[in-house]
Amino acid sequence: MRRFIDRELNEWKESRRRKPLVLRGVRQVGKTYSVKQFGQNSFDTMALVDLERNPGWHRVFDGNLDPRRICADLEILLKQKILPGRTLLFIDEIQACPRAIMALRYFYEDLPDLHVVAAGSLLEFAMKDISFPVGRAKFLQLYPMCFAEYLQALGYDEAAEVIIAPPTRASDTVHEFLCEELRRYFFIGGMPESVKSYKETGSMRESFEVQAEICDTYRMDFAKYSPKVDKTCLNAVLTTVSQSVGQQIKYSRLADGFSNPTRKKAFDLLCLANLIRKVPSVDPSGLPLGATATSNIFKALMTDIGFMRYLTGMPVDVEYGKADLLSIYRGAMAEQFVGQEMVLSQGENIYYWSRQAKSSSAEVDFVAVIDGKIHPVEVKSGSSGRLKSLHLFLKTYQNSPGGIVFSGRPYDTLPEKRITFMPLYFAFSASRGTKI
């Protein structure tokens, strides 16, 4: 499966100021697959060191962390040469051995010609307790497959090109095709194994079984979270967040029978593990948006829309049959989708706008920065007359050139109202402003 990150891996390989690369992401998001493909396609050889499957190899990183000594030991264990410029050294599941993480700085300082990639899940937990100087490694995050990657995986390359190009009005036939495929993506999600299962069998039920298995592995990881939080609380918070996409989060409603500090700790740990994502409210009067992010007014997204489907327990036969994509699970699936695409297009951090006033309140689903300008983003069906919060935003913040409304309707512009209507499938390209 081709991924957008393939290009970033090749750019890293050719960089003059190359540092060891650390690829982060939740379990089964495709980290190992992407690096293996990269190694096979771009190097003479690849030296794979899996530190989870081979715990005895952790001893290689005991004692001094001289990279030449480490490579000499690994050559014996792997029965192959590790040659700078020709070999990709891939240290997989590096979170299992904190000293291996520490060793990366010495590869950068003492053996810079060797291409080193490390990958792992829950790396944020492993790195909390070790000394790892800033600037000694490059970090990349791998997310679930976006809609364009999903289309490519199914062989719809031309359709993928349409939705990553600058948005324009598509023919009725193409529009209907993309909307129908997007409906399937809502339920299959972007975890590579789920997409692969659907591609091979044509059965969404098969992909649902994969989602259940992946969720089980995430829950098994709860035991590794530190500081410890009650597993029951973690599971309750995870489920409640999946059912609350699009709504402001209140800690008191996340898990019954636990204190607010315990609920907050569980929420923060799930964010650290990348299973959920906090979406803070911001003041859009200027940049950077993150400087005005509030800590107590926020929403949340799941890491993957298919994961969300599984955890909510929604009746698939009922929800899948709804004609309007914006009506599936009360519109929350569409908001999750747009947010998930914007995590890629906006560079990981995404925000929304919430105006709290005594007389009235207003809320815009997301706020996007495109070409240095701030745009309000709504995920709504219906006419421009129903977009009261969006109109208020544009009236209040004259620095914004216009708003974007993602819906099921075809592409359309209302320049006099400073609003552009976009089909949902353009969520990535419309909020990025440039072509991949």
N, C-alpha and C positions, 0 to 999 in steps of 0.2 A: 504494500500500500504506500502510495506517495503521500508525503506530508509536507506542509509548508516549511517545517524545520529543516528539511533536507538542504534547502538553499543556505540557511544560516550555518549549517555544519560545513558546507563547502567553503563559505566565506571565511569561517574560522580556520580551516585548513590552510588557506592561502595567505592569512594575515601575517604581516611582518612582525607585529607585536603580539604574537600568539602566546596565550597562557593556557595552562591546563583547563579543560572545559568540564564543568559540573552540570549535568542534565538532571533537573528536578521534575517531580510530578508524582501523582498518586499511583498506587499499584495498578498494573495492567493498562496503563495509558499508552503504552507502546514505546517506552524508552529503549529497552533492550533491542527490540526489532529495528528501530530507526538507526541505532548506532551500529548494529551488525551489518545492515545494508550499506551504511556509509563506509564501514571498514572494508567490506568485500568489493565495493565499487571504486574506491578511491585510494587504496593502498595495496602494496604487494602482499602484505600479510597482516593479520590481526592477532594480537595476543589477548585472549579473553581470560580475565581473572574474576571469577564469581566468588565473592567473599561470604555469601550466605550459604551456598551449597558446599563450600570447602572451608569450614571454620578452622581447620588445621593450618591453612595458609596464612592465618592472621599473624603467625609467628614471624613471617617475613618482615613485618613492620615493627617488631620488637627491637629494642636496642637503638642504634643510630639509624637515622633516616636518610642516609646517603643514597641518592637515586641510582647510582651505578651499582652499588652493592645490592639494592633491592632488585634491580633488573637482572643481575647475575643469578640471584636466587630464583627468580621467577622463570628464567630460562631453563633451569634444571627441572622445576616442577612442571612446566608446560612442554618441555622437550622441543623447544624452538628458540631461534634467535630473535632478539628484540633490537631492531636496527633503526636508529634515528633517521627520519626522512623517508623510510620505507615501511615501517611497522606502525600500526595503530595500537597503542596499549589501552585496552578497555577494562577499567576496574568497575565491575558491576556490583550492585547492592553494597556500595561502599559504606552505607550507614551502619552496617554490621561490625565495622572495624574503625572506630574513631581515629586510631593512629594512622590509618591509611589516608584519612581525610587530611590530617596534619602533614603527611608526607608530600602532598600536592605542592605546597609552597617551595619545597626543595627541588622538585622537578622543574619548576619555573626558574629558580635561581641557578641551579647547577647543571641541568640537562635540558636547555630550552629547545633544542632541535628535535627532541622526541615528542611526537603527538600523543597526548594523554587525554583520554575522556573518562570521566567517572559518572556513574548514574546511581540513583537510589531513591527510595521513598522514605518519608519521615525524616529527611535530612535535617530539617529545621530543629528537630528534637536532638539529633546526634550532635549538631554543631553548637548547641547551647552550652555544653560543658567542656569544650576544647578551645585552645588558642589557635585562631586561624586569621592571620593578618589580612586586612582589606587590601585588595589590589593584586593578590597573588593567584587568582583564578577568575575565569569568566563563568558566569552562571546563565543558564538558559532554562526556561520553564516549558515543559511539554504539556499541552492541554488535550482533552478529548478532541476527537476529530470534529472540525467545524462542518457546516453543511456542504461547502465546496469540496472538502476532502472526502466526505461521505459520497458525494456524486461521482468523484473520480474513482473511488474504490469500487463503485458499481458499474464503472465503464462509461459513465455519462460525461466524458471530458468536455464536449462542446457546451453542455448545460453548465458545467462548473465555470467555464470561461465567461459565460454570460453573467453569472452572479458575482464574479470578482472584478469584472470590468466596471467602469463608471456607470452608474445606474441610468437607464433609459427605458422608454416604454417598449415592452416586449409584445409580440403578437399574441392573440388570444390563445392560440394553441400552445405556445411556449409557456405563457403565464399559467394556464391550467395544469400543464405537466409539472412545472416547478412547485406549484401549490400542493399538488398531490404527493410529490416526492417529499416535500417538507412535512406533510402530515405523517408520512411513515417515519421520517427522521425524528419527529417529536417523540415517538414511542420506542424506536430502536436505539436512539441516542448515538453518542459519538465514541463510546469505548470500542477500540479496534476489534476485540474478540466478539462483541455483540454484532458489529457490522459484518464481520467475516462470516459469522454463523448465519445471518440473514442472507448474505450473498450466496452462500453454498447451498442453502436449503430452501430459500424463498419463504421461510416461515418466521413470522414475528414471534411466535410462541417459543421457538428455539432461542431467539435472541433474548427473550424474557428470562429463560432459564440461566443464560450466561450472566445477565444482570443480577440475578439472585445469588449466584456463586460469587461474583465480584463483591457484592455487598457483604456477604459472609466473611470474605477475607479482610474487608475493612473493619468489621466488628471484631475479628480476631486480633487485629492490631491495637484495639483499645487497651489491651493489657500492657502495651509498650509505652503508653502515653505517660509523661512525667512532667510535673508532679501528678500523682495518681488522682483520678476522679472516678467516682462510682460508675461502673459500666452501665448500670441501669439509667443513670442520669444522662450519660453520653448518648445512649441509644434513643432516649426520649427526646432530647434536644435535637438530634439529627432528624428524627421523624417529624417533629413539630415544625422545624425550619422548612422541610420539604413541602409541608402543607401550608406554609405562610409566605411563599414567594409572592412578591408584589405588595406585601403588607409591612407596615412598620413593626419592628421587633420589640416586644416587651419581655424582659427577662422573666417576669412573674408568670408568664403564660407558657414558658418553654417546657417545663417539666413539673408535674405535680409531686408534692411531698419533699421538695428540696428547697434549701434556702437560696435567695438571690445570688449571694456570692458563689455558691456551688454551681448554679445554673450558668452564671457568667464565665466561670472558669471552664466549664464544659464547652460553652460556645467558643471561647477564645482558642481552646485546644483544637477544636474541629476546624477552625479557620487556619491555625498553624499547620494542620495536617492537610490543608487544601481540599478538604471534603466539602466545605461551605465557604462562601466569600461574603465578607461584610461590604455593604454598599452605603457609605455615609452620606448624609445630607450636606450640601455645601452652599456657600454664598457665591453665586455666579457673576458677581460684579467685576471680577478680575482674575488674572492668572498668577500663580498656579492654583488650580482648584483645590488640590490637597491641603493647601495652607489654611483653608477655612473649613475643613471637614470636621463635623461634630462627632463627639464620642458617644453621645446619648440619643441621637436621632438617626436611625439607620434601618435599612432593610437587609435582606440576605438572598443570595443565590446558591444553588447547588452546583457542584463541580460539573455535573453532566445532566442533561435533560432526561435521558433514559433512566438514570439513577433516581431522579426526582419521580418519574412515573412509578418506579417500583416501590419507593418508600411511601408514597401517598396512598398506595393501595386503591387507586382510582379504578372504577369499573371500565375496563378497556372497551368492552362491547358498546357501552353507552357513549363514552367520550370520543372514541375513534369515529363513530358514525355521525358526529355533528358536522354540519355543512361548513360552518364558518370556523376557520382556524382560531379566530379570536375568542370563540366561545368555549373552546376545550378547557376543561377544568377551571371555569370561571375567568378565563383569560390569563391565568397564571402561567400556563405552558408557553404562550406567546411571549410573555414578559421574560421568562427564563431563557427562551431562545435568543431574544434580542440581547439580553445581558451577557449571555454566554459568548455570542459573536463579538460583542463589544469588548470583552476581556482581551480578545486578540487584537481588535482594531485600535483600541485605545491604549495598548501597552500595559495591560494587567490591572491598573487601578481605574475603577469606574465609580460614578457618583450619581446622586439624584438631587432634586430640589424640593424642599418642603417649607412652605410658608405657614408659620403658626401665628395666627392673629385672633384677638378676642371676638371680632365680628365674623370672621370667616377664615377658613384654611384653604390652602391650595397646594397641589403637588404635581410635579412633572416626573415621569417615570425614570428618565436618565438625563444626564447632562454630558454632551460630547464636545471635545475640543478638536476642531477640524481646520487645518491650515492656520492655526493660531487664533481662531475665532470660536466663541462659545455658542453652542446650539442646544436648545431644549429638544428632547426626544420623547415622544409619546408612543405608546403601543395601544392603539384604539381602533375600533371600527366606528363608522358613522361619519357625519359631515363635519366641516370646520366649525359650524355653529355650536357644536357640543364640546368643543375643546376650550373650556373656560380657563383652566389653569395655564394652558399653553399661551392663550391670548394675554393673560395677565403677566406671564413671564416676559413676553416680547414687548409689552407696554412698559414694564418696570425696568427692564435691562435693554436699553437702546443699543448697547454695544453688540448685541447678538444680531447677525445678519438674517437669521430666519430659523424656523423650527422644522423638525422632521417628524412626520407621523407614519409609523409603520402599521400597515393594516392588510387586509386581504384584497383590497381594490388595486387596480393597475396604477402605474406611475402617473402622477399628475402634479401640476404646480399651480399655486394660487399666489402669484407675485404680489397682488395688492394686499394680501393678508400675511405675506412673508411666511408661507407654509408650503412645504413639499410633501405630497403623499407618496410613500414608497411601499411596494409590496414587501412583506416580511422577509422574503428570500434575499433582499438586498441589505440586510442588517449589517453585514460585515463591510461591504464596499462603501455603502452610504455613510457610515460612521467613521470610515478611515480616510476617504477622500482621494486616495490614490490606488492605482492598480498593483496587485501583487506581481 
